[in-house]
Amino acid sequence: MKRRVLARFAAFAATALLLPGLLLAHGSAHRGSEELPPAPRPAAFADHSIYQLGSLWWNDRGAQQPLSALRGRPVVLAMLYTSCENTCPVLVEDMKRIERALAPAELRGVTFALFSYDPARDTPAALAAYRLKRNLPDDGWRLFTGDADAVLELAAVLGVKYKPDGYGDFQHSNLITVLDAEGVVRHQQVGLNAPAAETAALLHTLLGR
């Protein structure tokens, strides 16, 4: 069963690489028009763990890890790029709002993870600088960058759209995803400045509170 699921992930990832339109918006890009609606998540993977993806990522300390390194805790996850000064900081603040909605004991059981879709610029050193700039604590927050194929694969499974805008920025979806301890997508918070209550309530449930 696991082998069949992995084969389906691999086939989807190959399709995504051959058909960029599956992930990226078409048409001309204009500075300031950054937000894209998320893409529908592939139905074949709705109930499968994203940890079955074979991609490897580098964290902000330069260590290489598979996605499965996050297994064992609920994860609050977003994709962004660190040079974004418009919507991505708001996305991070939305994640912090979710963080503040949890009790200290709950926070010890939740991971907050950021994945970059700008691997050319978002090196481990750039991620480390971003951690400091955004005041993201070492305990509980994980930052990752990967190669272009890994980014396409993860974005496809999560339904995240992103596209260079021609000015050094990206048009992109603003999407926060909640994974359970085994890496199955349980909830997605779409857009910016959304109330944290629904996401926090799900985390309470996943933590058995």
Secondary structure, 3 states (H helix, E strand, C coil): CHHHHHHHHHHHHHHHHHCHHHCCCCCCCCCCCCECCCCCCCHHHCCCCHHHCCCEEEECCCCEEEHHHHCCCCEEEEEECCCCCCCHHHHHHHHHHHHHCCCHHHHCCCEEEEEECCCCCCCHHHHHHHHHHCCCCCCCEEEEEECHHHHHHHHHHHCCCEEECCCCCEEECCEEEEECCCCCEEEEEECCCCCCHHHHHHHHHHCCC
